[in-house]
């Protein structure tokens, strides 16, 4: 029973850390505009 509780707690912690990591990476990407890909004009 104690093992199950510790497993659930570990899963909760990893999910919170994963969400925070995704938000941090997403925030750092949104600071800069996406690079514009220059395409040659069709002739």
Secondary structure, DSSP 4 states (H G I P E B T S, - for coil): -HHHHHHHHHHHHHHHHHHHHHHHHHHHHHHSPPPPPP-PPP-
